[in-house]
Each structure stands twice: as C-alpha cells, then as structure tokens.
Amino acid sequence: MDNLHNAHIAIIGGGPAGLMAAEVLASAGCEVHVFDAMPSVGRKFLLAGRGGLNLTHSEASEAFITRYRMPRAHIERWLAEFDAPALRAWAHRLGIETFVGSSGRIFPLGMKTSPLLRAWLVRLAELQVRIHLRHRWQGWNDTGQLEFTTPAGSTSFAPSATILALGGGSWARLGSDGAWMPLLAAQGVATSLLRPANCGFEIVWSEHLRTRFAGAPVKSVVASVTLADGSTIERPGEFVITRHGVEGSLIYALSAPLRDQLQANDEAILTLDLAPGHALSELTAALSRPRGSDTLANQLRRCAGITGVKAALLRETCDAAILTNPIRLAGRIKLLPLRLVATRPIEEAISSAGGVRLDAVNDQLMLNQLPGVFCAGEMLDWEAPTGGYLLTSCFASARIAARGVLEYLTDAGNPQRVR
C-alpha cells in the first residue's frame, strides 16, 4: 500500500464527480490534485440547485435502474457502489439532513446546494486535497504530462493516475463546454457526438399563442411519445409554453425519445391528453349535448375543465371542422398532437447525452486507449431524466473510477507515471 501514499492523482474537473473521486482517493491516502478551469469549483452544481437541490430519488431500486439510457449491467454496477441510500448517508456525514418530497425526490432540509458544498470543501481540505483553479486542461505534452493553461502561463503535471470529470456539453459558461472531446479523439478514444438531454423543443407557434401564452404552465396533462417499434411512453405532469416551443419537467422526461425521433424524421410528435380525468366516451357525450346560446369556451370549461392555455392549444391545433364536431373535438382533447421541429441548443439543456463511449472504458472506467486515465460523470455516454438520477450516477461513477485508480495503483506492475 506504500505506492498509494506516494501516488499523485490528478482529477480534472471540480464538479460533483471530480470532488467525489477526490474524497475517495484522499481518504485512501493518495495525494490528490483537483484542476478546474473556472474561478471556483462546483459552479454548475450550485446553479442546478438554485430552485432546490434534488440530490437523488426515493424510488425503489428496480424502478430507479429503468430510468437510465445505458446498458443495465453498467448502471447496476455503478449503483451497487453508491445508490440513493448511500448518497443520503454521505450527505448526513457532512452534517446535511435530507427529506423526501411529495414527488419522491430527495432534497437537503434547507433545499440549497451551498451549505452542502461548503461542508464538502471543508472535508476535502481536512483530507489535504489540493484544488487548482483557473487551470484549463490542454491535453498531454510530448512526455505524457498533463498540460494546463493558467493566468500565469502554461504549467504541467505528471500524475500517477488521472481521472477526467469534465462534464458534458451543456452550460458551457459554467465550464461544461465539451472542449475535451477533440483532446481524447486525438488519442484514439471512441466518443459519441454530444447532444442535448433534458432539454426544451422548438414548435412553430402562431403569433397569437406565442405572445399571449409564452411562460404559461400547462398543468395536469398526460404526454406520450410513440417509439419506432410502435410502443408508447406516457408520463403525467406539467410543462411550460415558451416563445420558441415547450420546456419543463414533463418535456425533459420525454426528451430522449423525442430527440431520437427528431434525428430520424426531422420532426417529432408529442401527444397530449388535456383532460386525463375524463374518459373519451364521457367527453364525447358531454360535447354532443346541444349548447344553445352557450359559447364553445364555456362548454369546454364545463365539460372538460379546459380554459386558458389548454383552450389556446386546442385552437392552435384544430380547424373549424374539428371544433364544430363533438366527436372529433373530444378525440383531439384526448390526443392533441404537437409537432416539434428541433431541440433547443445544447447550451440551454440541463444535461447532455453522448461523450466517451462505454465500450471505450473498462469496468473500472479506465480508458482502453490510455491506461491510468479514468473517466467519470456526465462526460461518459449515458443519460437519465431529472429527478435526482443524474446526480446520483455522477457520484456513483466517480466512486467507481476512484476505486479503479486504487486498484490500478496497487497493481505490482504499475508504472508511477502514466499517460
């Protein structure tokens, strides 16, 4: 074990994955150096918790695993290392109590990221983790050392092992800009194109809807997407109309299949049930009754509770032939199609898909092309919806990579400097 205490580990990226890997390695006795391009660590982590830090989810493990778009064997191995209960216990050891919200999501008691991050940084300081800010990674030099640019000029570092935890391609202004992609591609590492995940979508709205209802929430609906194999994914929830299209938690939950449909067909159809509490037969019967001098707006309100933005969506997607036909109108209320024409830019997305392919790393997340170099977090090619799933697996993958480094360093044949 002496080589662990003599090891100098470089962790590039000071987000949740990088800091978690630093904690594991420093606790094992390694000298850990965290390099980050920004003036402070955890900037995206802080902003993500602006409306309440969703650490993880209380969902049972079997259902939890199904939320990920990645081979099941990978996520099972990651979560076996560090699952939602383990994450809550870790936060508790930092002095941060957590609670389960009504949606099953788990938050710190104070809801904020900053107390947790402050306590975490104190813990890392106690472990003598060295954090180097404003160090932008530029790849490797001719001798295999890590190269960085800093305000004081270029510098290099020769680690015993390296963990890359550089994030994906969303929120570039906070450091997750995907600039590492060409650096790894130059080393022969297989990557997939970075794409927006948990993102909004563009719809060509009428001027009336765009100006009157941008910012309006669409509540208590069920949204569905039909997959290429003919099966359908349904999710209840709510979303928001924007000037450009739609966004919000319900949209994010379906963003992956919608993005795939867009890529295949240059458009995607999101179908809404505007009145999930009303059966089609019930609506048809109610709308078929003579309304006399009553307006269509009042009839929709009385029969289906449809007012405001929901009524506007009906008028946006229905012509007079549908609005005046009770059977067709009832059908449209239960199956209202929205035609999506593009994703919003990756810079606006909550997270990204793509990155280092999972077949480019071994089970310990070490790059096959670069022995001694490991990857963790969102820079790997996996994705999950919001709800605590993203953050849980960033933490879990970091711990897998850190354990991999420890195993690598305790190998008797391991060189002390690796590229």
Sequence and secondary structure as in RCSB ss.txt:
>XXXX:A:sequence
MDNLHNAHIAIIGGGPAGLMAAEVLASAGCEVHVFDAMPSVGRKFLLAGRGGLNLTHSEASEAFITRYRMPRAHI
ERWLAEFDAPALRAWAHRLGIETFVGSSGRIFPLGMKTSPLLRAWLVRLAELQVRIHLRHRWQGWNDTGQLEFTT
PAGSTSFAPSATILALGGGSWARLGSDGAWMPLLAAQGVATSLLRPANCGFEIVWSEHLRTRFAGAPVKSVVASV
TLADGSTIERPGEFVITRHGVEGSLIYALSAPLRDQLQANDEAILTLDLAPGHALSELTAALSRPRGSDTLANQL
RRCAGITGVKAALLRETCDAAILTNPIRLAGRIKLLPLRLVATRPIEEAISSAGGVRLDAVNDQLMLNQLPGVFC
AGEMLDWEAPTGGYLLTSCFASARIAARGVLEYLTDAGNPQRVR
>XXXX:A:secstr
 HHHHT EEEEE  SHHHHHHHHHHHHTT EEEEE SSSSS HHHHHHTTT    EE S HHHHHTT BS HHHH
HHHHHHS HHHHHHHHHHTT  EEE TTSEEEETT  SHHHHHHHHHHHHHTT EEE S EEEEE TTS EEEEE
TTEEEEE  SEEEE    SS GGGT   TTHHHHHTTT  EEEEEEES  EE    HHHHHHHTT EEEEEEEEE
E TTS EEEEEEEEEE SSEEESHHHHHTHHHHHHHHHHHS EEEEEES TTS HHHHHHHHHS  TT  HHHHH
HHHH   HHHHHHHHHH  HHHHT HHHHHHHHHSEEEEE EE  GGGSSEEEEEE GGGB TT BBSSSTTEEE
 GGGBS B  TTTHHHHHHHHHHHHHHHHHHHHHHSTT  SS  
